[in-house]
């Protein structure tokens, strides 16, 4: 609870009271407006051509249901002596947990989603960053892995407060891999923010939930006012090298539907549902061999542990962040022998899904017990011979609410590591964060 501070101002000939109390700014004009301190982007005193002093407030104001609109409130100050302390007090509370005037490195993928990322940023996002006094260094990416290359080659990452991705999850994947591929391993623990301009935007759904995940304004506000959160990164080795995954790894129908619907990006995230439905109706099966290191197999225990961890979570202090991350490869690489305590699976499957975060897109929460930094992966395995087409369709419907894990045909595990060897004639790839 904050102390109450008031400032008398004028709009034309009308006197208005600006009251700041309990982290809410109330503007008592002809129509009262209440603005949470989190939504206040800037407060400043500015001279006018007439020689008077004005208080200028930039804020994102609630607009319709779950919407925000950038507004500028400008009033003439009646008592200039008290205005300085009032402005300083409000701004200090508005940015009490985060750094103001952030310096942002921004990557825009012009080909993501419907191809409107540049226009979206210029029209809906940049005015908000400008209002908050952010300095933006903008890069429009040119082809696959361009963002990754630029991150690896950058010599000035220490100058930025955050990296912002205006795209879907693909460019986030590139940024993560660029940071973790730097030779010096320095400045790789830098916050990553997302403006949802892709077709899936799974990370942004995890950050904001399904109600406001597509809001550019809410996403921009999170980048300005959000507190960083640690997320585990998975190391994945294949014959052609090492990759780092922040979201999910899939094989079988889930990978198939992703990569076989690349030509349908224009319809948005519904392409994934269409792809899985096609795999179900065609009765596809996928051959494999899986070596897996379990942490917990019992669904009930997994649920209990999740509820306990969720109840005990505490807000993170910004000062907890460090500049360097050490990468641990506890289980070696794909070229090392499989440890004796791992279990081997070989039955044909319909789907394998592993993830670090709950949502993989709007309307799809395959990992309802996922915790972002528990050091484990959540894994779903559905054997081909254990599920009918009708039950598979039912499972896809239940994924929308995360209740699919209660189906007896669905195996849900917490695992430390796994090694997957695809043997299917139809599908010889694994999808990592939506990338082949």
N, C-alpha and C positions, 0 to 999 in steps of 0.2 A: 504494500500500500504506500502510495506517495502522498506527500503533503499537498494541500490545495494551493494553487497559484492562479491569480486572476490578472487580466490586463484589459483596460478599457480602450476601445478603438472606435473609429468612425467609418461608416460606409456612406459617403455623401453626407447628408445631414442627420443620418441615423446613428445613434450610439449603440454599440454592440459590446457585450462582455465575452471575452475569451477566457474560459476556465479550464484549468488542467488539474485533474484530480483522479487518483486511482488509475493512472496511466491511460486516461481518456481525455481527449481534448474536446470540449463542448463549445460550439459556436452558437450563442443565443441571439440569433437574428430573428427575422420574420418567420423563418423556419429553422428549427433547431437541427444542428448537425453534430453527431458524435463520431469522433475518429479515434480508433485505438492507436496507442503510441507506436505499435509495430508498423502501422500504415503511414506514419509521418516520415516523409523522405528528407525534408529540409525545412528549417525555420531560420529566417534571416531578417535583419533590419536593412532597408534600402532607402536611399534618398529619392525624392521625386523631383521632377522639373520645377514644381511650384515651391520648392524649398522645404517641404514637410518631410517627415520620416514615416515610412510605411513598414509594417510587418508583413513579410511575404511567406506564405506557408504552401509547400508542395506536398500533396498527400494522395494516396489511393483511397478513394471513398467507396464504401459498399454501394453497389448499383444493381438493382434487380436481385434475383436469387443466385447466390454464389458468384456474383460478378463484381469486379472492381473497375473504377474509372479514375483516371488521373485528373485531379483538380488543382487549380491554383487559387488560393484565397489571399487577397491583398487588401489591407486596411490601413487607414491613417492612424498613427499612434496619437493618443490624447496626452498621455504623460510619458515623455521620453525617458525620464529618470528611472522608472521602473521597468521599462521595456527591455533594456539590456539584460538584466538579471532574469527576466521572464523567458526570453528567447534562449538564453544559455541553459536555464533549467530544463526547458522542454526538450531541447536538442540532446542534452546529456541523458535524459531518460529514454528518449527515442532510440539512442544508440548505446544504451548502457551495457549490452552484452556483445556488441560487434563493432568492428572498425568502420567509421564513416568514410565516405569518399574513396571507395575501393578502386584499385587499378586492376582491370579485367582483361585477360587475353581471351578473345572470342573467335571461335571457329564456326563458320556458317557453311553448311553443305547445301549448295544450290539445287542438288538433285534429290534431296530427301523428300519422302512423302509425296505430296502433290506438286513439288517443285516450286513452292512459294516461300521458301525459308528466308531469302534475302528481303522480300517484300514484307513479310511478317515482322522481321526484326526491325526494319526501318520505321514501319508504321506503328507497331504496337509495343515494342520492347525498348528501343533506344531512347525514346522520350522519357521513359521511366528511369533508366540509368542516368540520363542527363539531369533529370530533376533531383536525383540523389547525389549529384556531384561526382559520379563515377567517371573515371578515365577509361576509355575503351580502345584497345588495339585490336582491329578487326582483320581476320584472314578468311577469305572465301576459298574453300578447298577446291582443288583441281584434280579430281580422280581419286581412286582408291589408294589408301595408305598415305595420302598427302599430309593429313593431320599428324599421323604417326611420325613421318619423316621430319616434319617441322618441329615437333616436340623433342625428338632425339637431338636435333641439331641446335636447338635454342640454347643460347649462352646467357640469357637474361631472365630465366624463370623466377629467380629470387626477387625480381622486381614486381611480381604480380601477387595479388591477394587471392585470386581464384582463376580457374580456367572455365569458360562458359562454352557450352556446345549448343548450337542452334541446329538441331537435327534430330534423328531418332537415335536408337541405341548403337548403331554402327559406328558413328564418329566417337561416341563415348568409349567404345571398344578400342578404337585407334589411339585415343588419348591415353587410356590406361596402359596400353602396350607400349606406347612411346615413352611414358614416364618410367616404366619398369624395365625398359631396354637401354636407358641411359648408362653410359660407361661409368660415370662418377657416382651414381646412386644418390646424388644430392638433389634436394628440392623436389623429390618425387612425392612427398606427402603434402600436396597442395589441393585445396578443395576444388571439386568439380561440380559445376552447376549446369542445369539442363533447361533449355527452352524447347518445348515439345513440338518440333516441326517435322517429325518422321511419321511412318505408318504404324509403328508399334508403341514407342515411347514407354517401354516397360519401367525403366528406372524412374521416370517422372510419376508414373502411377504409384510406385512404391513410396515415393517421397510425399505425395499429396493425397493418395486415395483416389477412388474412382469418381468422386463428385466434382473436384476442381482440377483434375490432372491435365485437362486440355486448355486450361486458362493461362494465357501468356502473361497476364498481369500478376496472378498469384505466383507463377514460376519466377518472374523477375523479382518480385518482392522477397521470395525465399533466398535468392542469390544475394540480395542486398542485406537482409536481416537474419537469415538463417544461421544456426550454429552448426559447425561441421560435425559429421558423424562418421565413425570408423566403419569400414566395410572390408571383410576378408576378400582377398583376391586368390583365385585358384591358378596354380601353375599346371599347364597342360603340355606334355611333350608328345610330338609325333615324329615321323621319320624326317620331315623337312624342318624340324626345329622346335622351339618353345613358344607357346602363346600364353597369355594371361587372360583369365575370364572373370568378370565381375557379376555376371547374371546367370547364365544357364548353359548346360551342355546337353545335347539331345541326340538320340539315335532312334531309328525306326520311324513310325508314323509322324511323330512330332517334328523330326528333322526333315522328313520327306515333304510334309505340308508346307514348311517354311521355304525350302529351297526350290520346290516345284511351282511355287506361286509367285516367284520374283516378278513375272510379267503382269501380275495383278496388283502391284503396289498402289495403283491409282484408286482402288476401292478401300484403302485404309486397312485397319487391323482385322476387318472381317475376312480378309484373304486367308488368315490362319485357320479360322473356323471352317471355311470352305475346303481348305486343303485336307484337314483331318477328316472331314465328312467323306471326301472322296476316297481316302485310304480305308475308312471303315466299310463303305459300301462295296469296295473292290476286294475286301477280305485280304489285304496285304499282310504278309508275314516276313519277318526279318531274322536271318540267321546271325549268330554271334557267339563269342565266348567272353565271359566277364569274370575277372578276378577282382574281389572286393574286400576291403577292410572295414568291417562294421564297427560302429560305436554303440548303436542301439537299434534293435529290431522290433521291439514291442510298441505298437501304436499308442496304447494307453499311457505308457511311461513317457513317450515322446510328447504327447499332449500335456501331460502334467508338468513336465520340465519346462515346456514353452510357457504355460500360464504362470509358473513361478518366476521365470526369468523376466517375463513381461511386467509382472507386478512389482518386481524389485528394481526395475531399471531406473536410473537417475539421470537428470540432465547433464550433458557434457559441458565442462568448462573449456572455453576457447584456449586457455593457457595450457591445457593438457596436450595439445598437438605438438609434435616434434617435426623437425625438418627432414629427417632421414628415416627411411624404412629399410630394415634388413630382410631380405628375402630368404626364407627357409624352405629347403627342399628335403623334407624329412624322409620321403620314400624314394628319392632318386628320380630316375627317368624311365622312359619306356624301354630302354636298353638294358636296365638292370634286372636281375632275377626276381621273380615273384616271391615275396616272403612266404614262409611255410604256414603262417597263421591266417593267411587270406583264404577266402572261400571261392570256389570256382562254380560259375553258372554257365549252362550251355543250351538250355531249352530255347526254341524259337520264341521270339517276342512280338508283341504288337507295338509296344512303346517303352522306351527308356528315357527318363527325364531327371536331370540333376540340376539343382539350383542353389543359389545363395540368398535370394530375395523372394518374398512371397508371390508377387504378381509378375507375370511375363507379358502383360498387356491388359487393357481394360476388359473386364468380364472374364478374366482368366487368372485364378489364384491357385496354381497347382501345388504350391509349397506353403500351406497355411501355418505351419509350425517353424518356418525358417526364421533364424535370427542372424542379423547381418554380421556379427562379429563373435560367433561362438566357436570358430575354428573348425566347423563341420559343414558338410554338404547334406542337403535333403535330397533323397533319391526316391523316385517312383519307378516301379517295374510292373508291367502288365504282360503276362505271358499270353501268347497267341491262342493256345489251346484251352485257356481257362476263361475266355470271355467271348460271348456271342456278339453279333453285330448290334442287336438291340441294347445289350448291356453296355457296349462300347459307346453308343449314342447317349445312353443315360449318364455314363461317366462324364462325357463332355459337357452335358448340361449341368452336372453337379460341380464341375470345376469352377463355374462362375461364382460359387459361394464357398468353395474349399471343402465341401462335404464329400467329395469323391473318395477321400482317403478312408471313409467308413465302409466302402464296398469291399467285400471279401476278395474280389478279383484283383484288387489294387494292393500291391506291397509298398509300404512307405517306411523308409529307413533314414537313420542318421549315420553317415559314413565319414571316415577319415580320408579314404583314397580309393580309387578303382582303376582298373586297366581294362579297356574295352577293345576287342578285336572284331571288327565287322566282317561278316562272311556272306552277306546277302548278295545275290546276283543282281538284284535291282538297285540296291542302294549301298554304295561303298564309301559313304562319307559320314562324318559327324558334324553337327551344327554347333558352333561355339558362339554364344551371344548373338545368334542369328547369322554368323559368318561361316562360310564353308570351310 
